[in-house]
Structures are given as C-alpha cells and as structure tokens.
C-alpha cells in the first residue's frame, strides 16, 4: 500500500491549475481564425480552400444577406483561409 502512495507522489501533477495558471500555447500555434464581415466580398475562396470543411457560407434568399460560419471543432488551424482571402477579411489571431 505504501509503495502505491510513493509511486503516486513521485508521478507529479497530471493537470494544469487553469484559473490560477494560464495555459501554455504550443509552439507554432497560428491562432483562431477571425472574420471581418465589412471586408468580405463573399467570393467563397476560403470555403473551397478549407481542407477540413470548417467554413460554410449561407445565403438568405429573402433578405439577400450572406452568413459566414466557422466550426472550430473541425478547424485544423492550417491558415489556408487566410492565405486565399483576397480582401484579408480572415486573419488568424
């Protein structure tokens, strides 16, 4: 029994005390894509360039406005959307 406690004590901590200690970001992390709707011309280049299909653009036929959505669960943070955007409406933080 004491051998188990000794092993557990020497194992160290498995988690980070998040609210009290900030999370460390991995080296090379590009950041989350942010979208500026005023600069977007709705060309759809970002949607066709996204390898993970994390971006969608929907058009409301009645009002004529387009809605851009990013699914962060699918995003692989490759920055392809930022590279192909002609107006720089998407940038990574």
Backbone torsions as a table, in degrees:
resi	resn	phi	psi	omega
1	UNK	NA	-42.9	179.6
2	UNK	-67.4	-29.6	178.4
3	UNK	-65.4	-37.7	177.3
4	UNK	-64.3	-45.7	178.8
5	UNK	-63.7	-37.9	178.6
6	UNK	-65.4	-40.7	177.9
7	UNK	-65.6	-42.1	179.2
8	UNK	-65.9	-37.5	179.5
9	UNK	-66.9	-37.8	-178.5
10	UNK	-81.2	-11.1	-178.0
11	UNK	-70.9	-28.3	-179.5
12	UNK	89.1	-170.0	-178.8
13	UNK	-91.8	142.7	-178.5
14	UNK	-99.2	-18.6	-177.5
15	UNK	-126.4	169.8	177.4
16	UNK	-103.9	139.0	177.5
17	UNK	-78.0	82.4	-167.4
18	UNK	-52.4	-56.9	-174.7
19	UNK	-64.4	-25.4	-175.2
20	UNK	-96.2	-20.7	179.5
21	UNK	-132.4	124.5	-178.3
22	UNK	-66.7	148.8	178.0
23	UNK	-71.9	140.6	177.7
24	UNK	-86.4	131.0	179.6
25	UNK	-86.6	138.7	-178.9
26	UNK	-65.0	148.0	178.7
27	UNK	-64.0	132.1	-179.9
28	UNK	89.7	3.1	177.8
29	UNK	-68.4	125.4	-174.2
30	UNK	-83.5	-28.9	-179.9
31	UNK	109.7	173.1	-178.2
32	UNK	-83.8	136.9	176.5
33	UNK	-66.9	133.7	175.1
34	UNK	-118.4	145.0	-173.2
35	UNK	-117.3	131.7	176.3
36	UNK	-110.3	102.4	-173.9
37	UNK	-65.6	-24.8	-179.3
38	UNK	-68.0	-28.4	-178.3
39	UNK	-90.8	-13.7	-174.9
40	UNK	-74.1	135.1	176.2
41	UNK	-106.9	7.1	176.9
42	UNK	57.9	44.6	179.4
43	UNK	-80.1	-23.9	178.3
44	UNK	81.9	10.1	180.0
45	UNK	-65.2	-36.9	-179.2
46	UNK	-66.6	-36.6	-178.3
47	UNK	-68.9	-41.8	-179.8
48	UNK	-75.4	-21.7	-179.3
49	UNK	-87.0	-16.2	-175.9
50	UNK	-73.0	115.2	-178.7
51	UNK	-73.4	-21.0	-177.8
52	UNK	-96.6	0.0	-176.0
53	UNK	54.4	42.8	-179.8
54	UNK	-87.3	-12.3	-177.9
55	UNK	-108.9	139.4	173.8
56	UNK	-137.0	150.8	175.5
57	UNK	-132.5	124.6	-179.8
58	UNK	-115.4	143.7	178.4
59	UNK	-114.2	126.8	175.2
60	UNK	-86.8	113.7	-174.6
61	UNK	-68.3	-31.1	-177.9
62	UNK	-72.7	-47.3	-177.5
63	UNK	-93.6	-18.7	179.1
64	UNK	80.1	10.9	179.7
65	UNK	-97.5	151.4	-179.4
66	UNK	-109.3	142.9	-177.4
67	UNK	-120.7	126.7	-178.9
68	UNK	-104.7	133.3	-179.5
69	UNK	-131.3	142.4	175.9
70	UNK	-119.0	126.4	176.2
71	UNK	-99.6	102.2	-176.0
72	UNK	-65.5	-23.7	177.8
73	UNK	-67.0	-25.7	179.4
74	UNK	-98.5	-17.8	-174.9
75	UNK	-66.5	134.3	177.8
76	UNK	-106.4	8.2	175.0
77	UNK	55.9	45.1	-177.7
78	UNK	-87.6	-14.3	178.3
79	UNK	70.4	16.9	177.0
80	UNK	-66.6	-36.6	179.7
81	UNK	-63.5	-38.2	178.7
82	UNK	-68.6	-38.1	-177.5
83	UNK	-67.6	-37.8	-173.7
84	UNK	-91.5	-10.3	-177.7
85	UNK	-70.7	118.4	-176.8
86	UNK	-73.1	-23.0	-177.1
87	UNK	-106.6	4.4	-178.2
88	UNK	58.4	40.2	177.4
89	UNK	-78.1	-16.7	177.9
90	UNK	-118.6	130.0	173.9
91	UNK	-141.7	151.6	-179.6
92	UNK	-93.3	136.8	-176.5
93	UNK	-76.7	NA	NA
